[in-house]
Amino acid sequence: MGVDSTLLECATTPVLRLYGWDKPTLSIGYAQKPETDVNLAFLEAENIPLVRRPTGGRAILHWDELTYAVVIPSHSKFFGSLPEMYATIALPIRNALTSLGLSLDDGGRAAGIRNNPCCFATRLGHEISVNGKKIVGSAQRRLKTAALQHGSIVLSIDAERYANCLNFTDLAKRNASLSLLGGMNDFVTRPITRDELATAVKEAFARTLELEFEESGLTEEEMRRAKVLAGKMDR
């Protein structure tokens, strides 16, 4: 999260960052309240770290997934309003998933559960689903100089563990949320690996948006800044 925040602060050119997690970790949106939305006792008992994202949205239990961060400076041709950027970024992701054999639901607002701490039990029109199950969760953070969009592309999901990380107002809402959770490997004949997914996403961004990528890393100063920001996001 510190690296993504630094990329947003220092944005001079569009960036696509793809990564995974070394252990199950719960992230919450920048406006979420862990005291009300998160089962802190369960996280402590299971040794699951809790971090706050610089982007909005609701809680995500990261594990068997590919996480992406797209940073777009305000002078870029790809910069636009919040819905415009959601649409721009969703298109190559949809193309990547289709190339891997998934049959995606049509766009448009879909059913979800309101007032829910769980990201993947809420649904908006730009989000990507298969058979009614959202498999990509995304959120943005916008500055005057740039915008950051985060997303989790879920390969598989431990629905019970995810639900146990959260506080639900009633059992019916918890059970309804469980019925909406799934990963992309639930809908393919052969499991897709994170590396395969990362390759497909990178190729789809390059092909769909007519980009040429240049591999790069953070400067020493950016790395120092990322460590400072990371410390502020640990909960």
N, C-alpha and C positions, 0 to 999 in steps of 0.2 A: 504493500500500500504506500509505503514511503517513496519507492521508486516511481510509482505511477503519479503520485502527487508532484514529485520533482519534475517529471516529464511535462506535466501540465504547466507548472510555474515557468519552466524554461523553454517552452515550445517555440521553435523557429521553423519547423518543417513537419509535415504529417508523420506520425509514428504508429506502427503496429507492433505491439508487444504480446507474445504468447508465452504462457507459463503454466506450471502445475504447482501442487502443494506437497510438502514432504510429510504431512500428517493431517488428519481431519481437523479442520479449523472452521469456526463459526465467524462469519463477518456480518456486521450490521450496517445499515445505511447511516449516513451522517446525522440524520434527524431522529433515529430510533432511540428509545429509552431501554437500556438493558434491564433496568430494575422492573419494568412491567412486561417486556416482550420475551425475555430470555430466562430459561431455567438455570440460574447460575449454580445451583447446588449440583445439578446433573453434569454441567461442564466441568466443575471442579473434581467430581468423583471419577469422571471418565478422562480427565487430563486433556480436555479439548480447549485449545486457546481461543480467546475472543478478541477480535480486532474490529476497529471501526473503519469503514471505507470512506474515501473522500467523496464518493458519489452517493446518491440517494438510494431509494428502494428499501426492501425488507431483508430479513435475515436469510443467509445462505450457508448451508453446511458444505464447505468445499472439500472434495476429495477426488473421486473418480471423474474428472472433468478436464476440459481445457479452458483456462481463463484467458480472456483477451482484454487488452487495453488499447483503445484507439485515441490518439491525441491529435487534434487538428487546430492549428493556429488560425486566428481570425482573418488573416490575409489570404488564406488558402481558398481555392475554388470549391473545396469540399465543405467549407464552413457554412452553416445556415442556422435556421431556427431549430429548436429542439425536435419537433416532428420531422423536419427535413433531414436532419442528421441521423435520426433513428432509421429513416427509410433508406438513406444512402448506405449505412453500415449493414442493415439487414439484408440487402440484396446480395452481396457476395457471400454472406454466411449462408443464406438460403441456397445459393448455387453450390457451395461447398457440400452442404448436407445432401442435396439432391444427387451430386456426383458420387456420393458414397452409398447410394441406394435407398435413401429414405424418401417416403412419400409424405410430403408436408401438407398440413392443413392450409386451406386458403386463408388469406389475410382477413382482417376485420375484427371487430370487438368480439371476444368470446367470453363464456361464462367463467366466473371466478368467485372467490369468497371475500367479501368486504371485511374491513377491520381485522385483518389477519396478519400475524407476525411473520408468516412464511412466504418468501418470495415466489416460490413455484406453485403456490395455491392461489395467486392473484394473476389476473390476465388483462392485458391491454392490447389494442389493435395491432401494434407493430411487432408483437412478440411471436415467437416461432414455436409451433406445437405439432405433435403427431398424434392422431387419434384422440384429440382433446387434451393431451398432456403436454404442458409447456416444457420444452427441453433446452431453451435458451432464455436466461434471465439477464436483463440489461438495465443500466441506469447511467445517468449523466451528471457531470458537474461542469458548470459553465462560468468562465471568467470573461472579462472584457477582451483579453488577449488570446484566449484559446478555450477549447472545450475538451473534456475527457469523457469517453464512454467506456464503461466497464461491462463485461459480460461473462457469464458462465455457461459453457456448452457442456451439458451433462451426458456422460457416457453411461453411467449407472448410478443408482441412488439407493441408499439404505433409508427407506421412508420412516421406519419406526425410530431409528436413531435420530434422524433429522427432527421428527416431531418431538422427541424427548428433550431436545435442546431448547424447546420453545414453551412459552406459557400460552395456553389457550383458555378462552373465557368459558368454554363448555366442551363436553365430550363430543357432542354432535358436530361441532365445528372442527374439532381435531380429526374425527373420522372422515368427514367430508374432505378435508385437506389431504389426508392420506390417499384418497381415491384419485386425486389429481396429480400425484407424483409419479414420475417415470423418467427413464433415461433413453437415449437414442439406441442403445444396444438391446432394448426391449423390442425393437421393431426391425431388426435385421437378422439374417440367417447366420452370419458370421460376425463375432464381436469385432468392433473397430477399436484400434489402439489409439492412445493419445497422440503418438507420433504420426500415425496415418491421418488423424483429424487435423493436426497442426499443418501438415503438408497440404492437405486439401484446402484449408482456410487461407493459407498464404497464397497458393496458386489462384484461388478464386478472387481474392482481393486484387492481385496483379492483373488477372484477365478481365474482370468485370469493370474495374475502375481505370484500367490502362496505366498501371503503375510499374515502375522498376524499383525493386527494393535494394537497399544498401545496408548490409549488416553493420551494426555499430553498438557501442556500449556507453555507459555514463563516463563523464570526465571525473577526475578526482574531486573537484568541487561539488559536482552534482551528487556523487556518492556520499560525501559528507552531509550534504543537505538531506538526502534520502534517509540517512540514519537518524538525523534529528527528527524528521517528520514521522518516521516509523515509531520512534519512542512515544510520540504524542498520540499515536493511534492504538497502541496496545491498551487493552482494558484490564 
